[in-house]
Amino acid sequence: MYVSARSDYALRAMLAVAVAAADGGGTTGDLGHAPAPGGELVKAAALAESQAIPLSFLQGILLDLRRAGLLLSHRGAEGGYALTRPADEISVGDVLRAVGGSLTSVRGLPAEVAGYHGVATGLRDVWLAVDGAIATVVDRTSLADLLAAKSREPAARDGARATARP
């Protein structure tokens, strides 16, 4: 699996939108819920700046995420982006597929369509197994899982330092 800049940026943008929702941008209180009507939305420019993503590149990514049903958008001066579902219902796999298609490719094609002849026939099974293993990991990991890991990070780091002392 190759993680492109596009995929990385898409995940970072989705996490930033989820954090904005969790921080009270008009949410219903649960982590990752989209803002209530009239609630605060996250602007593309703010996402680009906070995540150090070129705005022109990010706009195409946001369009793909909206088309995939992961983000909703509102136009205008008060417009912006919000998650369409709670962060615990959006997986890393959902985001990766929205911006990149198939999780695993062989010579630029999805692993499912790879075909081999003769001694190489077994390679298709290997690529399908790799695809399945990747799908298992990314489909089990939600945006909320990643945000929860972020909130545990300083405590884990402090604990590691505490145990490393003589």
CNS distance restraints for C-alpha pairs under 8 A (distance, minus, plus):
assign (resid   1 and name CA) (resid 103 and name CA) 6.81 0.50 0.50
assign (resid   1 and name CA) (resid 104 and name CA) 5.50 0.50 0.50
assign (resid   1 and name CA) (resid 105 and name CA) 7.56 0.50 0.50
assign (resid   1 and name CA) (resid 134 and name CA) 7.76 0.50 0.50
assign (resid   2 and name CA) (resid 104 and name CA) 7.86 0.50 0.50
assign (resid   3 and name CA) (resid   7 and name CA) 6.08 0.50 0.50
assign (resid   3 and name CA) (resid   8 and name CA) 6.66 0.50 0.50
assign (resid   4 and name CA) (resid   8 and name CA) 6.27 0.50 0.50
assign (resid   5 and name CA) (resid   9 and name CA) 5.91 0.50 0.50
assign (resid   6 and name CA) (resid  10 and name CA) 6.06 0.50 0.50
assign (resid   6 and name CA) (resid  61 and name CA) 7.07 0.50 0.50
assign (resid   6 and name CA) (resid  99 and name CA) 7.05 0.50 0.50
assign (resid   6 and name CA) (resid 100 and name CA) 7.83 0.50 0.50
assign (resid   7 and name CA) (resid  11 and name CA) 6.30 0.50 0.50
assign (resid   7 and name CA) (resid  95 and name CA) 7.60 0.50 0.50
assign (resid   7 and name CA) (resid  96 and name CA) 5.75 0.50 0.50
assign (resid   7 and name CA) (resid  99 and name CA) 6.29 0.50 0.50
assign (resid   7 and name CA) (resid 100 and name CA) 6.76 0.50 0.50
assign (resid   8 and name CA) (resid  12 and name CA) 6.25 0.50 0.50
assign (resid   9 and name CA) (resid  13 and name CA) 6.03 0.50 0.50
assign (resid   9 and name CA) (resid  51 and name CA) 7.92 0.50 0.50
assign (resid   9 and name CA) (resid  53 and name CA) 6.82 0.50 0.50
assign (resid   9 and name CA) (resid  58 and name CA) 7.40 0.50 0.50
assign (resid   9 and name CA) (resid  61 and name CA) 7.94 0.50 0.50
assign (resid  10 and name CA) (resid  14 and name CA) 6.15 0.50 0.50
assign (resid  10 and name CA) (resid  58 and name CA) 7.77 0.50 0.50
assign (resid  10 and name CA) (resid  61 and name CA) 6.21 0.50 0.50
assign (resid  10 and name CA) (resid  62 and name CA) 7.51 0.50 0.50
assign (resid  10 and name CA) (resid  65 and name CA) 7.88 0.50 0.50
assign (resid  10 and name CA) (resid  95 and name CA) 6.85 0.50 0.50
assign (resid  10 and name CA) (resid  96 and name CA) 7.72 0.50 0.50
assign (resid  10 and name CA) (resid  99 and name CA) 7.28 0.50 0.50
assign (resid  11 and name CA) (resid  15 and name CA) 6.13 0.50 0.50
assign (resid  11 and name CA) (resid  92 and name CA) 7.16 0.50 0.50
assign (resid  11 and name CA) (resid  95 and name CA) 6.49 0.50 0.50
assign (resid  11 and name CA) (resid  96 and name CA) 7.67 0.50 0.50
assign (resid  12 and name CA) (resid  16 and name CA) 6.18 0.50 0.50
assign (resid  12 and name CA) (resid  51 and name CA) 6.82 0.50 0.50
assign (resid  13 and name CA) (resid  17 and name CA) 6.23 0.50 0.50
assign (resid  13 and name CA) (resid  47 and name CA) 6.27 0.50 0.50
assign (resid  13 and name CA) (resid  48 and name CA) 7.94 0.50 0.50
assign (resid  13 and name CA) (resid  51 and name CA) 7.09 0.50 0.50
assign (resid  14 and name CA) (resid  18 and name CA) 6.12 0.50 0.50
assign (resid  14 and name CA) (resid  83 and name CA) 7.69 0.50 0.50
assign (resid  14 and name CA) (resid 143 and name CA) 7.70 0.50 0.50
assign (resid  15 and name CA) (resid  19 and name CA) 6.11 0.50 0.50
assign (resid  15 and name CA) (resid 143 and name CA) 6.31 0.50 0.50
assign (resid  15 and name CA) (resid 147 and name CA) 7.28 0.50 0.50
assign (resid  16 and name CA) (resid  20 and name CA) 6.19 0.50 0.50
assign (resid  16 and name CA) (resid  47 and name CA) 6.93 0.50 0.50
assign (resid  16 and name CA) (resid  51 and name CA) 7.93 0.50 0.50
assign (resid  17 and name CA) (resid  21 and name CA) 6.29 0.50 0.50
assign (resid  17 and name CA) (resid  42 and name CA) 6.35 0.50 0.50
assign (resid  17 and name CA) (resid  47 and name CA) 7.82 0.50 0.50
assign (resid  17 and name CA) (resid  81 and name CA) 7.25 0.50 0.50
assign (resid  17 and name CA) (resid  82 and name CA) 6.11 0.50 0.50
assign (resid  17 and name CA) (resid  83 and name CA) 6.83 0.50 0.50
assign (resid  18 and name CA) (resid  22 and name CA) 6.17 0.50 0.50
assign (resid  18 and name CA) (resid  31 and name CA) 7.32 0.50 0.50
assign (resid  18 and name CA) (resid  32 and name CA) 4.72 0.50 0.50
assign (resid  18 and name CA) (resid  33 and name CA) 7.57 0.50 0.50
assign (resid  18 and name CA) (resid  82 and name CA) 7.63 0.50 0.50
assign (resid  18 and name CA) (resid  83 and name CA) 6.73 0.50 0.50
assign (resid  18 and name CA) (resid  87 and name CA) 6.23 0.50 0.50
assign (resid  18 and name CA) (resid 143 and name CA) 7.56 0.50 0.50
assign (resid  19 and name CA) (resid  23 and name CA) 6.00 0.50 0.50
assign (resid  19 and name CA) (resid  31 and name CA) 7.80 0.50 0.50
assign (resid  19 and name CA) (resid  32 and name CA) 6.91 0.50 0.50
assign (resid  19 and name CA) (resid 147 and name CA) 7.65 0.50 0.50
assign (resid  20 and name CA) (resid  24 and name CA) 6.82 0.50 0.50
assign (resid  20 and name CA) (resid  25 and name CA) 5.82 0.50 0.50
assign (resid  20 and name CA) (resid  42 and name CA) 7.09 0.50 0.50
assign (resid  21 and name CA) (resid  25 and name CA) 4.90 0.50 0.50
assign (resid  21 and name CA) (resid  26 and name CA) 6.90 0.50 0.50
assign (resid  21 and name CA) (resid  27 and name CA) 5.66 0.50 0.50
assign (resid  21 and name CA) (resid  31 and name CA) 7.07 0.50 0.50
assign (resid  21 and name CA) (resid  32 and name CA) 5.49 0.50 0.50
assign (resid  21 and name CA) (resid  33 and name CA) 6.21 0.50 0.50
assign (resid  21 and name CA) (resid  34 and name CA) 6.17 0.50 0.50
assign (resid  21 and name CA) (resid  35 and name CA) 6.40 0.50 0.50
assign (resid  21 and name CA) (resid  82 and name CA) 7.40 0.50 0.50
assign (resid  22 and name CA) (resid  27 and name CA) 6.75 0.50 0.50
assign (resid  22 and name CA) (resid  29 and name CA) 6.96 0.50 0.50
assign (resid  22 and name CA) (resid  30 and name CA) 6.72 0.50 0.50
assign (resid  22 and name CA) (resid  31 and name CA) 4.76 0.50 0.50
assign (resid  22 and name CA) (resid  32 and name CA) 5.43 0.50 0.50
assign (resid  22 and name CA) (resid  33 and name CA) 7.21 0.50 0.50
assign (resid  24 and name CA) (resid  29 and name CA) 7.18 0.50 0.50
assign (resid  25 and name CA) (resid  35 and name CA) 6.15 0.50 0.50
assign (resid  25 and name CA) (resid  39 and name CA) 6.08 0.50 0.50
assign (resid  25 and name CA) (resid  40 and name CA) 4.74 0.50 0.50
assign (resid  25 and name CA) (resid  41 and name CA) 6.79 0.50 0.50
assign (resid  26 and name CA) (resid  34 and name CA) 7.76 0.50 0.50
assign (resid  26 and name CA) (resid  35 and name CA) 4.50 0.50 0.50
assign (resid  26 and name CA) (resid  36 and name CA) 5.53 0.50 0.50
assign (resid  26 and name CA) (resid  38 and name CA) 7.58 0.50 0.50
assign (resid  26 and name CA) (resid  39 and name CA) 4.12 0.50 0.50
assign (resid  26 and name CA) (resid  40 and name CA) 5.55 0.50 0.50
assign (resid  27 and name CA) (resid  32 and name CA) 7.87 0.50 0.50
assign (resid  27 and name CA) (resid  33 and name CA) 5.78 0.50 0.50
assign (resid  27 and name CA) (resid  34 and name CA) 6.00 0.50 0.50
assign (resid  27 and name CA) (resid  35 and name CA) 4.47 0.50 0.50
assign (resid  27 and name CA) (resid  36 and name CA) 5.89 0.50 0.50
assign (resid  27 and name CA) (resid  39 and name CA) 7.27 0.50 0.50
assign (resid  28 and name CA) (resid  33 and name CA) 6.49 0.50 0.50
assign (resid  28 and name CA) (resid  34 and name CA) 7.90 0.50 0.50
assign (resid  28 and name CA) (resid  35 and name CA) 7.15 0.50 0.50
assign (resid  28 and name CA) (resid  36 and name CA) 6.91 0.50 0.50
assign (resid  29 and name CA) (resid  33 and name CA) 7.44 0.50 0.50
assign (resid  30 and name CA) (resid  86 and name CA) 7.73 0.50 0.50
assign (resid  31 and name CA) (resid  86 and name CA) 6.70 0.50 0.50
assign (resid  31 and name CA) (resid  87 and name CA) 6.44 0.50 0.50
assign (resid  31 and name CA) (resid  88 and name CA) 7.74 0.50 0.50
assign (resid  31 and name CA) (resid 144 and name CA) 7.06 0.50 0.50
assign (resid  32 and name CA) (resid  83 and name CA) 7.04 0.50 0.50
assign (resid  32 and name CA) (resid  85 and name CA) 7.31 0.50 0.50
assign (resid  32 and name CA) (resid  86 and name CA) 4.44 0.50 0.50
assign (resid  32 and name CA) (resid  87 and name CA) 4.23 0.50 0.50
assign (resid  32 and name CA) (resid  88 and name CA) 7.15 0.50 0.50
assign (resid  32 and name CA) (resid 144 and name CA) 7.15 0.50 0.50
assign (resid  33 and name CA) (resid  83 and name CA) 6.73 0.50 0.50
assign (resid  33 and name CA) (resid  84 and name CA) 7.59 0.50 0.50
assign (resid  33 and name CA) (resid  85 and name CA) 6.06 0.50 0.50
assign (resid  33 and name CA) (resid  86 and name CA) 4.32 0.50 0.50
assign (resid  33 and name CA) (resid  87 and name CA) 6.73 0.50 0.50
assign (resid  34 and name CA) (resid  82 and name CA) 5.33 0.50 0.50
assign (resid  34 and name CA) (resid  83 and name CA) 4.95 0.50 0.50
assign (resid  34 and name CA) (resid  84 and name CA) 5.90 0.50 0.50
assign (resid  34 and name CA) (resid  85 and name CA) 6.51 0.50 0.50
assign (resid  34 and name CA) (resid  86 and name CA) 6.83 0.50 0.50
assign (resid  35 and name CA) (resid  39 and name CA) 4.97 0.50 0.50
assign (resid  35 and name CA) (resid  40 and name CA) 6.47 0.50 0.50
assign (resid  35 and name CA) (resid  41 and name CA) 7.01 0.50 0.50
assign (resid  35 and name CA) (resid  82 and name CA) 6.66 0.50 0.50
assign (resid  40 and name CA) (resid  78 and name CA) 7.90 0.50 0.50
assign (resid  41 and name CA) (resid  78 and name CA) 7.56 0.50 0.50
assign (resid  41 and name CA) (resid  79 and name CA) 6.24 0.50 0.50
assign (resid  41 and name CA) (resid  80 and name CA) 4.67 0.50 0.50
assign (resid  41 and name CA) (resid  81 and name CA) 5.25 0.50 0.50
assign (resid  41 and name CA) (resid  82 and name CA) 5.84 0.50 0.50
assign (resid  42 and name CA) (resid  46 and name CA) 6.86 0.50 0.50
assign (resid  42 and name CA) (resid  47 and name CA) 7.03 0.50 0.50
assign (resid  42 and name CA) (resid  79 and name CA) 7.72 0.50 0.50
assign (resid  42 and name CA) (resid  80 and name CA) 4.79 0.50 0.50
assign (resid  42 and name CA) (resid  81 and name CA) 5.02 0.50 0.50
assign (resid  42 and name CA) (resid  82 and name CA) 6.58 0.50 0.50
assign (resid  43 and name CA) (resid  47 and name CA) 6.36 0.50 0.50
assign (resid  43 and name CA) (resid  79 and name CA) 6.78 0.50 0.50
assign (resid  43 and name CA) (resid  80 and name CA) 4.25 0.50 0.50
assign (resid  43 and name CA) (resid  81 and name CA) 6.23 0.50 0.50
assign (resid  44 and name CA) (resid  48 and name CA) 6.08 0.50 0.50
assign (resid  44 and name CA) (resid  55 and name CA) 7.17 0.50 0.50
assign (resid  44 and name CA) (resid  58 and name CA) 7.46 0.50 0.50
assign (resid  44 and name CA) (resid  59 and name CA) 6.99 0.50 0.50
assign (resid  44 and name CA) (resid  80 and name CA) 6.55 0.50 0.50
assign (resid  44 and name CA) (resid  81 and name CA) 7.37 0.50 0.50
assign (resid  45 and name CA) (resid  49 and name CA) 6.13 0.50 0.50
assign (resid  45 and name CA) (resid  55 and name CA) 6.35 0.50 0.50
assign (resid  46 and name CA) (resid  50 and name CA) 5.99 0.50 0.50
assign (resid  47 and name CA) (resid  51 and name CA) 5.97 0.50 0.50
assign (resid  47 and name CA) (resid  53 and name CA) 7.75 0.50 0.50
assign (resid  48 and name CA) (resid  52 and name CA) 5.58 0.50 0.50
assign (resid  48 and name CA) (resid  53 and name CA) 4.66 0.50 0.50
assign (resid  48 and name CA) (resid  54 and name CA) 6.08 0.50 0.50
assign (resid  48 and name CA) (resid  55 and name CA) 5.31 0.50 0.50
assign (resid  48 and name CA) (resid  58 and name CA) 6.68 0.50 0.50
assign (resid  49 and name CA) (resid  53 and name CA) 6.64 0.50 0.50
assign (resid  49 and name CA) (resid  55 and name CA) 7.98 0.50 0.50
assign (resid  53 and name CA) (resid  57 and name CA) 7.28 0.50 0.50
assign (resid  53 and name CA) (resid  58 and name CA) 6.40 0.50 0.50
assign (resid  54 and name CA) (resid  58 and name CA) 6.14 0.50 0.50
assign (resid  55 and name CA) (resid  59 and name CA) 6.12 0.50 0.50
assign (resid  56 and name CA) (resid  60 and name CA) 7.01 0.50 0.50
assign (resid  57 and name CA) (resid  61 and name CA) 6.68 0.50 0.50
assign (resid  58 and name CA) (resid  62 and name CA) 6.08 0.50 0.50
assign (resid  59 and name CA) (resid  63 and name CA) 6.23 0.50 0.50
assign (resid  60 and name CA) (resid  64 and name CA) 6.41 0.50 0.50
assign (resid  61 and name CA) (resid  65 and name CA) 6.26 0.50 0.50
assign (resid  61 and name CA) (resid  99 and name CA) 6.62 0.50 0.50
assign (resid  62 and name CA) (resid  66 and name CA) 6.05 0.50 0.50
assign (resid  62 and name CA) (resid  71 and name CA) 7.62 0.50 0.50
assign (resid  63 and name CA) (resid  67 and name CA) 6.11 0.50 0.50
assign (resid  64 and name CA) (resid  68 and name CA) 6.13 0.50 0.50
assign (resid  64 and name CA) (resid  98 and name CA) 6.21 0.50 0.50
assign (resid  64 and name CA) (resid  99 and name CA) 5.94 0.50 0.50
assign (resid  65 and name CA) (resid  69 and name CA) 6.43 0.50 0.50
assign (resid  65 and name CA) (resid  70 and name CA) 5.38 0.50 0.50
assign (resid  65 and name CA) (resid  71 and name CA) 5.75 0.50 0.50
assign (resid  65 and name CA) (resid  95 and name CA) 7.16 0.50 0.50
assign (resid  65 and name CA) (resid  98 and name CA) 5.93 0.50 0.50
assign (resid  65 and name CA) (resid  99 and name CA) 6.90 0.50 0.50
assign (resid  66 and name CA) (resid  70 and name CA) 5.64 0.50 0.50
assign (resid  66 and name CA) (resid  71 and name CA) 4.55 0.50 0.50
assign (resid  66 and name CA) (resid  72 and name CA) 5.78 0.50 0.50
assign (resid  66 and name CA) (resid  73 and name CA) 7.23 0.50 0.50
assign (resid  67 and name CA) (resid  71 and name CA) 7.97 0.50 0.50
assign (resid  68 and name CA) (resid  98 and name CA) 5.68 0.50 0.50
assign (resid  69 and name CA) (resid  84 and name CA) 6.80 0.50 0.50
assign (resid  70 and name CA) (resid  83 and name CA) 5.97 0.50 0.50
assign (resid  70 and name CA) (resid  84 and name CA) 5.41 0.50 0.50
assign (resid  70 and name CA) (resid  85 and name CA) 7.14 0.50 0.50
assign (resid  70 and name CA) (resid  90 and name CA) 7.53 0.50 0.50
assign (resid  70 and name CA) (resid  95 and name CA) 7.71 0.50 0.50
assign (resid  71 and name CA) (resid  81 and name CA) 6.34 0.50 0.50
assign (resid  71 and name CA) (resid  82 and name CA) 5.52 0.50 0.50
assign (resid  71 and name CA) (resid  83 and name CA) 4.58 0.50 0.50
assign (resid  71 and name CA) (resid  84 and name CA) 5.16 0.50 0.50
assign (resid  72 and name CA) (resid  81 and name CA) 5.65 0.50 0.50
assign (resid  72 and name CA) (resid  82 and name CA) 5.43 0.50 0.50
assign (resid  72 and name CA) (resid  83 and name CA) 6.21 0.50 0.50
assign (resid  72 and name CA) (resid  84 and name CA) 5.81 0.50 0.50
assign (resid  73 and name CA) (resid  79 and name CA) 7.03 0.50 0.50
assign (resid  73 and name CA) (resid  80 and name CA) 5.58 0.50 0.50
assign (resid  73 and name CA) (resid  81 and name CA) 4.55 0.50 0.50
assign (resid  73 and name CA) (resid  82 and name CA) 6.60 0.50 0.50
assign (resid  74 and name CA) (resid  78 and name CA) 7.87 0.50 0.50
assign (resid  74 and name CA) (resid  79 and name CA) 4.54 0.50 0.50
assign (resid  74 and name CA) (resid  80 and name CA) 5.41 0.50 0.50
assign (resid  74 and name CA) (resid  81 and name CA) 6.67 0.50 0.50
assign (resid  75 and name CA) (resid  79 and name CA) 4.57 0.50 0.50
assign (resid  75 and name CA) (resid  80 and name CA) 6.62 0.50 0.50
assign (resid  83 and name CA) (resid  87 and name CA) 7.48 0.50 0.50
assign (resid  85 and name CA) (resid  89 and name CA) 6.26 0.50 0.50
assign (resid  85 and name CA) (resid  90 and name CA) 6.93 0.50 0.50
assign (resid  86 and name CA) (resid  90 and name CA) 6.95 0.50 0.50
assign (resid  87 and name CA) (resid  91 and name CA) 7.98 0.50 0.50
assign (resid  87 and name CA) (resid 142 and name CA) 6.66 0.50 0.50
assign (resid  87 and name CA) (resid 143 and name CA) 5.07 0.50 0.50
assign (resid  87 and name CA) (resid 144 and name CA) 4.93 0.50 0.50
assign (resid  88 and name CA) (resid 142 and name CA) 5.35 0.50 0.50
assign (resid  88 and name CA) (resid 143 and name CA) 6.01 0.50 0.50
assign (resid  88 and name CA) (resid 144 and name CA) 4.76 0.50 0.50
assign (resid  88 and name CA) (resid 145 and name CA) 7.09 0.50 0.50
assign (resid  89 and name CA) (resid 142 and name CA) 6.61 0.50 0.50
assign (resid  89 and name CA) (resid 143 and name CA) 7.87 0.50 0.50
assign (resid  90 and name CA) (resid  94 and name CA) 6.35 0.50 0.50
assign (resid  90 and name CA) (resid  95 and name CA) 7.66 0.50 0.50
assign (resid  90 and name CA) (resid 142 and name CA) 5.48 0.50 0.50
assign (resid  90 and name CA) (resid 143 and name CA) 6.07 0.50 0.50
assign (resid  91 and name CA) (resid  95 and name CA) 6.71 0.50 0.50
assign (resid  91 and name CA) (resid 138 and name CA) 6.65 0.50 0.50
assign (resid  91 and name CA) (resid 139 and name CA) 5.39 0.50 0.50
assign (resid  91 and name CA) (resid 140 and name CA) 6.76 0.50 0.50
assign (resid  91 and name CA) (resid 141 and name CA) 5.53 0.50 0.50
assign (resid  91 and name CA) (resid 142 and name CA) 4.00 0.50 0.50
assign (resid  91 and name CA) (resid 143 and name CA) 6.01 0.50 0.50
assign (resid  92 and name CA) (resid  96 and name CA) 6.19 0.50 0.50
assign (resid  92 and name CA) (resid 138 and name CA) 5.07 0.50 0.50
assign (resid  92 and name CA) (resid 139 and name CA) 6.15 0.50 0.50
assign (resid  92 and name CA) (resid 140 and name CA) 7.96 0.50 0.50
assign (resid  92 and name CA) (resid 141 and name CA) 5.87 0.50 0.50
assign (resid  92 and name CA) (resid 142 and name CA) 5.73 0.50 0.50
assign (resid  92 and name CA) (resid 143 and name CA) 6.58 0.50 0.50
assign (resid  93 and name CA) (resid  97 and name CA) 5.99 0.50 0.50
assign (resid  93 and name CA) (resid 103 and name CA) 7.88 0.50 0.50
assign (resid  93 and name CA) (resid 135 and name CA) 6.74 0.50 0.50
assign (resid  93 and name CA) (resid 138 and name CA) 4.68 0.50 0.50
assign (resid  93 and name CA) (resid 139 and name CA) 4.87 0.50 0.50
assign (resid  93 and name CA) (resid 141 and name CA) 7.84 0.50 0.50
assign (resid  94 and name CA) (resid  98 and name CA) 6.15 0.50 0.50
assign (resid  94 and name CA) (resid 139 and name CA) 7.26 0.50 0.50
assign (resid  95 and name CA) (resid  99 and name CA) 6.52 0.50 0.50
assign (resid  96 and name CA) (resid 100 and name CA) 5.70 0.50 0.50
assign (resid  96 and name CA) (resid 101 and name CA) 7.08 0.50 0.50
assign (resid  96 and name CA) (resid 103 and name CA) 7.07 0.50 0.50
assign (resid  97 and name CA) (resid 101 and name CA) 4.37 0.50 0.50
assign (resid  97 and name CA) (resid 102 and name CA) 5.94 0.50 0.50
assign (resid  97 and name CA) (resid 103 and name CA) 6.55 0.50 0.50
assign (resid 102 and name CA) (resid 110 and name CA) 5.63 0.50 0.50
assign (resid 102 and name CA) (resid 111 and name CA) 7.97 0.50 0.50
assign (resid 103 and name CA) (resid 110 and name CA) 7.71 0.50 0.50
assign (resid 103 and name CA) (resid 131 and name CA) 6.61 0.50 0.50
assign (resid 103 and name CA) (resid 134 and name CA) 7.38 0.50 0.50
assign (resid 103 and name CA) (resid 135 and name CA) 7.18 0.50 0.50
assign (resid 104 and name CA) (resid 110 and name CA) 6.06 0.50 0.50
assign (resid 104 and name CA) (resid 111 and name CA) 5.86 0.50 0.50
assign (resid 104 and name CA) (resid 127 and name CA) 7.80 0.50 0.50
assign (resid 104 and name CA) (resid 130 and name CA) 7.68 0.50 0.50
assign (resid 104 and name CA) (resid 131 and name CA) 5.45 0.50 0.50
assign (resid 105 and name CA) (resid 109 and name CA) 5.00 0.50 0.50
assign (resid 105 and name CA) (resid 110 and name CA) 4.43 0.50 0.50
assign (resid 105 and name CA) (resid 111 and name CA) 5.09 0.50 0.50
assign (resid 106 and name CA) (resid 110 and name CA) 6.23 0.50 0.50
assign (resid 106 and name CA) (resid 111 and name CA) 5.56 0.50 0.50
assign (resid 106 and name CA) (resid 114 and name CA) 6.52 0.50 0.50
assign (resid 106 and name CA) (resid 127 and name CA) 7.74 0.50 0.50
assign (resid 109 and name CA) (resid 113 and name CA) 6.79 0.50 0.50
assign (resid 109 and name CA) (resid 114 and name CA) 7.02 0.50 0.50
assign (resid 110 and name CA) (resid 114 and name CA) 7.01 0.50 0.50
assign (resid 111 and name CA) (resid 124 and name CA) 7.29 0.50 0.50
assign (resid 111 and name CA) (resid 127 and name CA) 5.89 0.50 0.50
assign (resid 111 and name CA) (resid 128 and name CA) 5.99 0.50 0.50
assign (resid 111 and name CA) (resid 131 and name CA) 7.09 0.50 0.50
assign (resid 112 and name CA) (resid 124 and name CA) 7.78 0.50 0.50
assign (resid 112 and name CA) (resid 128 and name CA) 6.56 0.50 0.50
assign (resid 114 and name CA) (resid 124 and name CA) 6.12 0.50 0.50
assign (resid 115 and name CA) (resid 121 and name CA) 7.42 0.50 0.50
assign (resid 115 and name CA) (resid 124 and name CA) 6.46 0.50 0.50
assign (resid 116 and name CA) (resid 120 and name CA) 5.64 0.50 0.50
assign (resid 116 and name CA) (resid 121 and name CA) 4.74 0.50 0.50
assign (resid 116 and name CA) (resid 122 and name CA) 7.78 0.50 0.50
assign (resid 116 and name CA) (resid 123 and name CA) 7.21 0.50 0.50
assign (resid 116 and name CA) (resid 124 and name CA) 6.93 0.50 0.50
assign (resid 117 and name CA) (resid 121 and name CA) 5.10 0.50 0.50
assign (resid 122 and name CA) (resid 126 and name CA) 6.79 0.50 0.50
assign (resid 123 and name CA) (resid 127 and name CA) 6.31 0.50 0.50
assign (resid 124 and name CA) (resid 128 and name CA) 6.16 0.50 0.50
assign (resid 125 and name CA) (resid 129 and name CA) 6.10 0.50 0.50
assign (resid 126 and name CA) (resid 130 and name CA) 6.20 0.50 0.50
assign (resid 127 and name CA) (resid 131 and name CA) 6.12 0.50 0.50
assign (resid 128 and name CA) (resid 132 and name CA) 6.11 0.50 0.50
assign (resid 129 and name CA) (resid 133 and name CA) 6.14 0.50 0.50
assign (resid 130 and name CA) (resid 134 and name CA) 6.21 0.50 0.50
assign (resid 131 and name CA) (resid 135 and name CA) 6.07 0.50 0.50
assign (resid 132 and name CA) (resid 136 and name CA) 6.12 0.50 0.50
assign (resid 133 and name CA) (resid 137 and name CA) 6.57 0.50 0.50
assign (resid 134 and name CA) (resid 138 and name CA) 6.24 0.50 0.50
assign (resid 135 and name CA) (resid 139 and name CA) 5.60 0.50 0.50
assign (resid 136 and name CA) (resid 140 and name CA) 6.10 0.50 0.50
assign (resid 137 and name CA) (resid 141 and name CA) 6.43 0.50 0.50
assign (resid 138 and name CA) (resid 142 and name CA) 7.89 0.50 0.50
assign (resid 141 and name CA) (resid 145 and name CA) 6.09 0.50 0.50
assign (resid 141 and name CA) (resid 146 and name CA) 7.39 0.50 0.50
assign (resid 142 and name CA) (resid 146 and name CA) 6.61 0.50 0.50
assign (resid 143 and name CA) (resid 147 and name CA) 6.28 0.50 0.50
assign (resid 144 and name CA) (resid 148 and name CA) 6.00 0.50 0.50
assign (resid 145 and name CA) (resid 149 and name CA) 6.20 0.50 0.50
assign (resid 146 and name CA) (resid 150 and name CA) 6.29 0.50 0.50
assign (resid 147 and name CA) (resid 151 and name CA) 6.38 0.50 0.50
assign (resid 148 and name CA) (resid 152 and name CA) 6.39 0.50 0.50
assign (resid 149 and name CA) (resid 153 and name CA) 6.15 0.50 0.50
assign (resid 150 and name CA) (resid 154 and name CA) 7.96 0.50 0.50
assign (resid 152 and name CA) (resid 156 and name CA) 6.10 0.50 0.50
assign (resid 153 and name CA) (resid 157 and name CA) 6.05 0.50 0.50
assign (resid 154 and name CA) (resid 158 and name CA) 6.00 0.50 0.50
assign (resid 155 and name CA) (resid 159 and name CA) 5.97 0.50 0.50
assign (resid 156 and name CA) (resid 160 and name CA) 6.11 0.50 0.50
assign (resid 157 and name CA) (resid 161 and name CA) 6.27 0.50 0.50
assign (resid 158 and name CA) (resid 162 and name CA) 6.11 0.50 0.50
assign (resid 159 and name CA) (resid 163 and name CA) 6.21 0.50 0.50
assign (resid 160 and name CA) (resid 164 and name CA) 6.09 0.50 0.50
assign (resid 161 and name CA) (resid 165 and name CA) 6.50 0.50 0.50
